[in-house]
Amino acid sequence: MSGAAWWVAVALMLMAEGLMPLLNPSARRRLFGQLMAMSDGQLRFLGLASMLCGGLLLWIVIG
């Protein structure tokens, strides 16, 4: 992956992350409240699941 492709990926991720607070800020606050109530193990599982889904999507798109 070239340096430019890396920065494009980062820019797209930031744009996607900004959609929910832009469109529905109250839902974003509720989501963070629910995340704060989760245990470390639950948050780790969500992080792992997110990474696996992202890796699978990348594998499908690239491969």
CYANA upper distance limits for C-alpha pairs under 8 A (distance plus 0.5 A):
  1 MET  CA      5 ALA  CA      6.66
  1 MET  CA      6 TRP  CA      7.22
  2 SER  CA      6 TRP  CA      6.93
  3 GLY  CA      7 TRP  CA      6.99
  4 ALA  CA      8 VAL  CA      6.71
  5 ALA  CA      9 ALA  CA      6.67
  6 TRP  CA     10 VAL  CA      6.82
  7 TRP  CA     11 ALA  CA      6.54
  8 VAL  CA     12 LEU  CA      6.64
  9 ALA  CA     13 MET  CA      6.67
 10 VAL  CA     14 LEU  CA      6.75
 11 ALA  CA     15 MET  CA      6.73
 12 LEU  CA     16 ALA  CA      6.66
 13 MET  CA     17 GLU  CA      6.57
 14 LEU  CA     18 GLY  CA      6.65
 15 MET  CA     19 LEU  CA      7.10
 16 ALA  CA     20 MET  CA      8.48
 18 GLY  CA     22 LEU  CA      6.71
 19 LEU  CA     23 LEU  CA      6.52
 20 MET  CA     24 ASN  CA      6.06
 20 MET  CA     25 PRO  CA      7.16
 20 MET  CA     27 ALA  CA      8.38
 20 MET  CA     28 ARG  CA      6.99
 21 PRO  CA     25 PRO  CA      4.82
 21 PRO  CA     26 SER  CA      8.35
 21 PRO  CA     27 ALA  CA      8.42
 21 PRO  CA     28 ARG  CA      6.33
 24 ASN  CA     28 ARG  CA      7.13
 25 PRO  CA     29 ARG  CA      6.89
 26 SER  CA     30 ARG  CA      6.85
 27 ALA  CA     31 LEU  CA      6.59
 28 ARG  CA     32 PHE  CA      6.79
 29 ARG  CA     33 GLY  CA      6.72
 30 ARG  CA     34 GLN  CA      6.76
 31 LEU  CA     35 LEU  CA      6.71
 32 PHE  CA     36 MET  CA      6.63
 33 GLY  CA     37 ALA  CA      7.06
 34 GLN  CA     38 MET  CA      7.20
 35 LEU  CA     43 LEU  CA      8.01
 38 MET  CA     42 GLN  CA      6.56
 38 MET  CA     43 LEU  CA      7.04
 39 SER  CA     43 LEU  CA      6.90
 40 ASP  CA     44 ARG  CA      6.60
 41 GLY  CA     45 PHE  CA      6.67
 42 GLN  CA     46 LEU  CA      6.78
 43 LEU  CA     47 GLY  CA      6.66
 44 ARG  CA     48 LEU  CA      6.62
 45 PHE  CA     49 ALA  CA      6.53
 46 LEU  CA     50 SER  CA      6.52
 47 GLY  CA     51 MET  CA      6.68
 48 LEU  CA     52 LEU  CA      6.62
 49 ALA  CA     53 CYS  CA      6.60
 50 SER  CA     54 GLY  CA      6.60
 51 MET  CA     55 GLY  CA      6.53
 52 LEU  CA     56 LEU  CA      6.54
 53 CYS  CA     57 LEU  CA      6.60
 54 GLY  CA     58 LEU  CA      6.57
 55 GLY  CA     59 TRP  CA      6.54
 56 LEU  CA     60 ILE  CA      6.68
 57 LEU  CA     61 VAL  CA      6.63
 58 LEU  CA     62 ILE  CA      6.39
 58 LEU  CA     63 GLY  CA      8.41
 59 TRP  CA     63 GLY  CA      5.79
